[in-house]
Amino acid sequence: MRNKYWTALVSVAVTLALVAVGGGCRKGGTAAESKYTGSWAQVPDILAQIGEPNIPSRDFDITKFEAVADGTTDCRPAIMAAIAACEEAGGGRVIVPAGTYLVNGPLYLVNDMELHLAEGARLKFGSKYDDYLPLVLTRWEGTQIYNYCPFIYAYRRKNVALTGTGTLDGQAKDAWSTWARKEDKGIETLRRWNDEGTPVVDRFLGDGYFLRPSMIGFLGCTNVLVEGVTIVDSPFWCLHPIYSKNVTIRNTRIDSHNPDNDGIVLDSCEYVRVHGVAIANHGACVSIKSGAGREGREMGWPSRNIYVHDCTFNAETAISIAGEIGGGVYNVFAESCLTGQGLRPALAIADERTREGEIAHVCYRNMFGLDVRDPNAPNQPPDVYAGPDVQLAEQGGTVTLSGSVVDDGKPSGKLTYAWSLIQGQADAVKLAAPAALKTQATFSQPGVFVLQFEANDGEATGRHFLIAKVGEQPEGMEGVARPVFPAGK
């Protein structure tokens, strides 16, 4: 995470005693303690959408493909042979038994595959830069380029998993991390390409540009699981899903202290659950992004529907929604996490002027941190949830919209409600009771519509939106413009 240029809009600073930190959505406990209400009612809907990989019950032991656990023999050919056999068989688990294995180059994951590191297994990635060629498509600080390959890479795969209790060792401290002092040329080049709209197919940055690869990269993947493994000594960002959907990261440990070693970077991803992870690193523990500059704004591919809970964070920042957010960030929920000493902001929401993007509906509660200054704000906006997205197969029809609201009772405890259309053809939608908590919406034409629900307590307004797709429409966020919220709201 780069801290140059950005101005924090929301942060929790560190200085007093061990206390619980709460934000505008702070009432209530975890799922086991209380019912989800207000915007938190969205959490069960998010979890219901996250599908984990379904991996066939076939095992491929890398030692059967001549991998040698001596720490000096290059085992990449053997591991890739096991992966090829797994793919040919229709999927399964590629097993790394106990022992230390040298891997000189990247491992490419395939569909319906689980790379499983047994207890005591360690993959040590080699430090010869040319071994990580050819260049592959990735996103580097929010700009699409072709760069050195992440050490573990999956491109447009479905049902992929990285599991076990073994260790992934990037061995980057004395190799890749030294590039942090030489990367200015590469950064200037990719930012210029972004500003000028240079076609992505012409954006090749390799030798001489010194842009480090991420340790693990998933690009355009669906149903991703990372569970149990330990990640150490990463060259750049440690775990970097991009344009990916249905991502689960749990019970994983990251311990990496090279420059810019952000732990988990969620980059234009949706339906993500991060829980039970322990991160000690240089940078942000969890960083949420959605594209930089002109390219990020034009793509408009947000990160949304993210749930982070029951984690331990010890780094510069626990959760950051900072630079490279051109596509927007929506519906982020974090609760029941512990942050260690030494954080600057424990929780940071920021926006670089040159990388602007909408941030809406970020909620946190029961966040415990050492030495937190003044966690209790005065009047908080009402905490609202418009309800799940709507899909109507027919060319029109009527649906019931039910808002959910939790408020702190300030200043008077009285709330007013408003439903409105913020994207779509106005005469194609009729709201039966736009000033009620619950209303019916009737659609007379097909299309993509964005409906906003507001609750006002007399001083502050809470907002949330849902997407209604009527008739046959593209999946995901295609056809959906980034909502534009009134200034200062």
C-alpha positions in Angstrom: 0.0 0.0 0.0 1.4 3.4 -1.0 0.8 6.2 1.4 1.9 9.1 -0.8 -0.6 11.7 -1.8 -3.8 10.3 -0.2 -5.9 12.0 2.3 -7.7 9.9 4.9 -11.4 10.6 5.0 -12.1 8.1 7.8 -9.6 6.5 10.1 -9.2 5.1 13.6 -5.9 6.3 15.2 -3.9 4.6 17.8 -3.0 6.0 21.3 -5.0 5.1 24.5 -6.1 1.7 25.8 -7.6 -1.6 24.7 -11.1 -0.8 23.5 -13.7 -1.9 21.0 -14.0 0.3 17.9 -17.4 0.9 16.2 -18.4 2.8 13.2 -21.7 4.0 11.8 -23.0 0.4 11.7 -21.7 -0.6 15.1 -24.7 -1.9 17.0 -25.1 -5.6 17.5 -22.7 -8.6 17.6 -21.6 -11.4 15.5 -24.0 -13.9 13.9 -23.8 -16.1 17.0 -24.7 -13.2 19.3 -27.5 -11.3 17.6 -29.7 -11.1 14.6 -28.4 -9.2 11.6 -30.4 -6.0 11.2 -30.0 -2.8 9.3 -27.3 -3.0 6.7 -25.9 -6.0 8.4 -29.0 -7.9 7.2 -27.0 -8.0 3.9 -24.4 -10.3 5.3 -26.4 -13.5 5.1 -27.4 -12.6 1.6 -23.7 -12.2 0.7 -22.7 -15.5 2.3 -25.5 -17.3 0.5 -24.0 -16.2 -2.9 -20.5 -17.4 -2.2 -19.9 -20.8 -3.6 -16.7 -22.7 -2.7 -14.9 -24.9 -5.2 -16.2 -28.4 -5.8 -13.0 -30.5 -6.3 -13.1 -34.1 -7.6 -11.8 -36.7 -5.1 -8.7 -37.6 -7.1 -5.1 -37.1 -5.7 -1.9 -36.5 -7.7 1.2 -36.7 -5.4 4.0 -34.6 -6.9 6.6 -37.1 -5.7 5.0 -39.6 -8.1 6.0 -37.2 -10.9 9.7 -37.1 -9.7 9.6 -34.1 -7.3 12.4 -34.3 -4.8 12.2 -32.8 -1.4 15.8 -31.8 -1.0 15.4 -28.0 -1.4 17.9 -27.8 -4.3 16.3 -29.8 -7.1 14.0 -27.7 -9.3 10.6 -29.4 -8.8 8.6 -27.1 -11.0 8.6 -29.5 -14.0 7.3 -32.3 -11.7 4.6 -30.1 -10.1 3.4 -28.9 -13.5 3.3 -32.5 -14.8 1.1 -33.4 -11.8 -1.1 -30.4 -12.6 -1.3 -31.4 -16.3 -2.3 -35.0 -15.2 -4.9 -33.5 -12.9 -6.4 -31.4 -15.6 -6.5 -34.3 -18.1 -8.4 -36.4 -15.5 -11.0 -33.7 -15.1 -9.7 -32.2 -11.9 -8.6 -33.2 -8.4 -6.0 -32.5 -5.7 -2.3 -32.0 -6.4 -0.6 -33.0 -3.2 2.7 -31.6 -1.9 3.9 -34.0 0.9 6.1 -32.9 3.8 9.5 -31.6 2.8 11.2 -28.6 1.1 10.8 -28.2 -2.6 12.5 -25.7 -4.8 10.3 -24.2 -7.5 12.1 -22.2 -10.2 9.2 -20.3 -11.8 5.4 -19.9 -11.5 2.8 -22.6 -11.0 -0.3 -22.3 -13.2 -3.5 -23.5 -11.6 -6.3 -25.1 -13.8 -10.0 -25.6 -13.5 -11.4 -27.9 -10.7 -8.0 -28.1 -9.0 -6.8 -27.9 -5.5 -3.1 -27.4 -4.7 -2.7 -29.0 -1.2 0.4 -28.5 1.0 0.6 -31.1 3.6 1.8 -30.5 7.2 5.6 -29.8 6.9 5.5 -29.0 3.2 7.4 -25.9 2.0 7.5 -24.6 -1.6 10.6 -22.3 -2.0 10.3 -20.1 -5.1 13.6 -19.4 -6.9 15.0 -15.9 -7.4 16.0 -15.9 -11.1 13.8 -13.2 -12.6 13.7 -14.7 -16.1 12.1 -17.9 -14.7 8.9 -15.8 -14.3 8.5 -15.2 -18.0 6.6 -15.0 -20.2 4.8 -11.9 -19.1 1.2 -12.4 -18.1 -1.9 -10.1 -17.8 -2.2 -8.6 -14.3 -3.2 -5.4 -12.6 -0.3 -3.4 -11.1 -1.5 -0.7 -8.7 -4.8 -0.5 -10.6 -3.6 -0.5 -14.2 -3.7 -3.5 -16.5 -0.3 -4.5 -17.9 1.6 -7.6 -18.9 4.3 -8.2 -16.3 6.3 -10.9 -14.6 4.1 -13.8 -13.6 2.9 -14.2 -10.0 4.5 -17.2 -8.3 1.1 -19.0 -8.3 -1.3 -17.8 -11.0 -4.8 -18.7 -12.2 -6.3 -16.9 -15.2 -10.0 -17.2 -15.9 -10.3 -20.4 -13.9 -13.3 -21.9 -12.1 -13.2 -24.0 -8.9 -9.6 -23.4 -7.8 -8.2 -24.0 -4.3 -4.9 -23.5 -2.4 -5.1 -25.4 0.9 -3.2 -27.2 3.6 -1.0 -26.3 6.5 2.3 -26.0 4.6 4.3 -22.8 3.7 4.7 -20.8 0.5 8.1 -19.1 0.7 8.8 -16.3 -1.9 12.5 -15.9 -0.9 12.1 -12.3 -2.0 14.0 -10.4 0.7 17.4 -10.4 -1.1 16.1 -10.5 -4.6 12.7 -9.1 -5.8 12.3 -6.7 -2.8 15.4 -4.8 -4.0 13.4 -3.7 -7.0 11.3 -1.4 -4.8 14.1 1.2 -5.2 14.2 1.0 -9.0 10.5 1.0 -10.0 9.9 4.7 -10.8 10.4 4.2 -14.6 7.8 1.3 -14.6 5.3 3.3 -12.5 5.6 6.4 -14.7 5.1 4.3 -17.8 2.0 2.4 -16.7 0.4 5.6 -15.4 1.0 7.3 -18.7 -0.5 4.4 -20.5 -3.5 4.6 -18.2 -3.9 8.3 -18.8 -3.5 8.0 -22.6 -5.8 5.0 -22.9 -3.0 2.8 -24.5 -4.5 -0.5 -25.6 -3.8 -3.2 -23.0 -2.4 -5.5 -25.6 0.4 -3.0 -26.1 1.3 -2.7 -22.4 4.3 -5.0 -21.9 6.6 -4.2 -18.9 9.3 -6.7 -18.1 13.0 -6.4 -18.1 14.3 -3.0 -17.1 11.1 -1.7 -15.5 11.5 -3.4 -12.1 7.8 -4.0 -11.3 7.6 -6.8 -8.8 4.9 -9.6 -9.3 2.4 -10.5 -6.6 3.0 -13.8 -4.8 -0.4 -15.3 -5.6 -2.7 -14.0 -8.3 -6.2 -15.0 -9.4 -7.5 -13.1 -12.4 -11.0 -13.5 -13.6 -11.7 -16.6 -11.5 -14.9 -17.9 -10.0 -15.2 -20.1 -6.8 -11.8 -19.5 -5.2 -10.6 -21.0 -1.9 -7.4 -20.2 0.0 -7.3 -22.0 3.3 -4.7 -22.9 5.9 -1.5 -22.1 4.2 1.3 -19.8 5.4 2.7 -17.1 3.1 6.1 -15.7 3.8 8.7 -13.4 2.1 6.5 -12.2 -0.8 8.0 -10.0 -3.5 5.1 -7.6 -3.6 1.4 -8.0 -2.7 0.9 -11.3 -1.1 -2.5 -12.5 -2.2 -4.2 -10.7 -5.1 -7.5 -11.7 -6.6 -8.5 -9.5 -9.6 -11.9 -9.5 -11.3 -12.9 -12.6 -9.3 -16.2 -13.7 -7.8 -17.0 -16.0 -4.9 -13.7 -15.9 -3.1 -13.1 -17.5 0.3 -9.9 -16.8 2.3 -9.8 -18.5 5.7 -7.4 -19.7 8.4 -4.5 -18.4 6.4 -1.3 -16.8 7.9 0.7 -14.1 6.1 4.0 -13.0 7.6 5.9 -10.9 5.1 7.8 -7.6 5.7 9.3 -6.5 2.4 8.2 -3.2 0.9 4.6 -3.0 -0.2 3.7 -6.4 1.2 0.0 -5.7 1.4 -1.5 -9.0 2.7 -4.8 -9.6 0.9 -5.6 -7.2 -2.0 -9.2 -7.5 -3.3 -9.2 -5.8 -6.7 -12.6 -5.4 -8.5 -13.9 -8.5 -6.7 -17.4 -9.4 -5.5 -18.8 -11.8 -3.0 -15.7 -12.3 -0.9 -15.4 -13.8 2.6 -12.2 -13.3 4.6 -12.1 -14.9 8.1 -9.8 -16.5 10.6 -6.7 -15.1 9.0 -3.6 -13.8 10.8 -1.6 -11.1 9.0 1.7 -9.4 10.1 3.2 -7.5 7.2 4.5 -4.3 5.7 1.5 -2.4 4.3 -2.2 -3.0 4.7 -3.5 -6.3 6.0 -6.6 -6.2 3.8 -6.7 -3.7 0.9 -9.8 -3.2 -1.2 -9.3 -1.6 -4.7 -11.1 -1.3 -8.1 -8.8 0.2 -10.7 -6.8 3.4 -11.1 -7.2 6.7 -13.0 -9.0 6.9 -16.3 -9.0 3.2 -16.9 -10.5 2.4 -13.5 -13.3 4.9 -13.9 -14.1 3.9 -17.5 -14.2 0.2 -16.6 -16.4 0.9 -13.6 -15.7 -2.6 -12.1 -16.3 -2.2 -8.4 -15.3 -4.3 -5.4 -18.5 -5.1 -3.6 -20.2 -7.5 -1.2 -17.2 -8.3 1.0 -17.3 -9.7 4.6 -14.2 -9.7 6.8 -14.5 -11.2 10.3 -12.6 -12.9 13.2 -9.1 -11.9 11.9 -5.9 -10.8 13.6 -4.1 -7.9 12.0 -0.7 -6.4 12.8 0.6 -4.0 10.2 0.5 -0.3 9.2 -3.2 -0.5 8.5 -5.7 -3.3 9.2 -8.3 -2.6 6.5 -7.8 0.0 3.8 -10.0 1.3 1.1 -7.5 3.7 -0.4 -5.8 4.4 -3.7 -6.9 2.7 -7.0 -10.7 2.8 -6.4 -11.8 4.2 -9.7 -14.5 1.5 -10.1 -16.0 2.1 -6.7 -16.2 0.1 -3.5 -19.6 -0.9 -2.1 -21.0 -3.1 0.7 -18.0 -3.9 2.9 -18.6 -5.4 6.3 -16.0 -6.0 8.9 -16.4 -7.3 12.5 -14.8 -9.0 15.4 -11.2 -8.5 14.4 -8.2 -7.7 16.6 -5.6 -5.2 15.6 -2.2 -4.9 17.1 -0.1 -2.0 18.3 1.8 0.2 15.8 -1.0 0.9 13.4 -1.3 4.4 12.0 -5.0 4.1 11.0 -6.5 0.8 12.0 -9.3 1.3 9.6 -8.8 3.7 6.7 -11.1 5.0 4.0 -9.3 7.3 1.6 -9.4 8.7 -1.9 -6.5 9.9 -4.0 -7.5 12.9 -6.1 -6.1 11.3 -9.3 -7.8 7.9 -8.5 -11.3 9.0 -7.5 -14.1 6.5 -7.1 -17.4 6.2 -5.1 -17.2 4.5 -1.7 -20.6 3.5 -0.2 -21.8 1.4 2.6 -18.8 0.4 4.5 -19.7 -0.9 8.0 -17.6 -2.2 10.9 -18.3 -3.2 14.5 -16.7 -5.0 17.4 -13.2 -4.2 16.1 -10.8 -4.5 18.9 -7.5 -2.5 18.8 -4.7 -1.5 21.1 -4.5 2.2 22.0 -7.5 3.6 20.1 -8.2 7.3 20.3 -11.9 8.5 20.7 -13.7 5.6 19.0 -17.2 7.0 19.8 -18.5 9.5 17.3 -21.5 11.7 18.1 -24.6 11.2 15.8 -24.1 8.5 13.3 -26.2 8.2 10.1 -28.9 5.5 10.1 -27.6 2.1 9.1 -29.7 0.9 6.2 -30.0 -2.0 3.8 -32.2 -1.8 0.7 -32.3 -5.6 0.4 -30.8 -8.1 -2.0 -30.6 -7.5 -5.8 -33.6 -8.4 -7.9 -33.8 -10.5 -11.0 -37.1 -10.8 -13.0 -37.0 -13.3 -15.8 -40.1 -11.8 -17.5 -40.2 -8.5 -19.4 -41.9 -6.8 -16.4 -43.5 -7.5 -13.1 -43.9 -6.5 -9.5 -41.5 -7.1 -6.5 -41.7 -6.2 -2.9 -38.8 -4.1 -1.6 -38.2 -4.3 2.2 -35.7 -1.9 3.7 -33.9 -2.6 7.0 -32.7 0.2 9.4 -30.8 0.4 12.6 -30.2 3.8 14.2 -28.4 5.2 17.3 -31.5 7.1 18.4 -29.8 10.5 17.9 -31.0 13.3 17.7 -34.7 12.4 18.2 -35.1 8.8 17.3 -37.5 9.7 14.5 -36.8 8.5 11.0 -38.1 9.3 7.5 -37.7 7.0 4.5 -37.4 7.4 0.8 -37.1 5.0 -2.2 -36.0 6.5 -5.5 -34.7 5.4 -8.9 -31.1 6.5 -9.6 -30.5 4.6 -12.8 -32.9 3.4 -15.5 -35.9 4.6 -17.5 -38.0 6.6 -15.0 -41.4 5.9 -16.7 -40.7 2.1 -16.6 -40.8 1.9 -12.8 -43.6 2.7 -10.4 -43.1 2.7 -6.6 -46.3 2.2 -4.6 -45.1 3.7 -1.4 -41.8 5.6 -1.9 -41.9 7.1 1.6 -42.3 3.8 3.5 -39.9 1.2 4.8 -41.5 -1.4 2.6 -42.9 -0.8 -0.9 -43.7 -2.5 -4.1 -41.9 -1.7 -7.4 -43.6 -2.4 -10.7 -41.5 -2.7 -13.8 -43.2 -2.2 -17.2 -40.2 -2.7 -19.4 -37.0 -4.8 -19.4 -33.7 -3.2 -18.4 -31.2 -2.6 -15.6 -32.4 -0.4 -12.8 -30.7 0.9 -9.6 -33.0 1.7 -6.8 -31.9 3.7 -3.7 -33.3 3.5 -0.2 -32.7 6.3 2.3 -33.3 6.8 6.0 -32.9 10.3 7.6 -32.8 11.0 11.3 -33.2 14.7 11.0 -29.4 15.4 10.8 -27.8 12.6 8.8 -28.9 10.3 6.0 -28.0 6.6 5.5 -28.2 5.2 1.9 -28.1 1.9 0.2 -28.9 0.7 -3.3 -30.0 -2.5 -5.0 -29.8 -3.5 -8.6 -33.0 -4.8 -10.4 -32.5 -6.6 -13.7 -35.7 -7.2 -15.7 -35.7 -9.6 -18.6 -32.5 -11.1 -20.0 -29.5 -9.0 -18.9 -25.7 -9.5 -18.6 -24.4 -11.1 -15.4 -22.4 -9.2 -12.8 -22.1 -5.4 -13.0 -22.3 -5.1 -16.8 -24.8 -2.4 -17.7 -24.7 -0.9 -14.2 -23.3 2.6 -13.9 -21.6 3.6 -10.7 -24.2 5.4 -8.5 -23.4 9.0 -8.0 -24.3 10.2 -4.5 -25.0 13.9 -3.7 -21.9 15.8 -2.7 -21.3 15.9 1.1 -23.8 13.2 1.8 
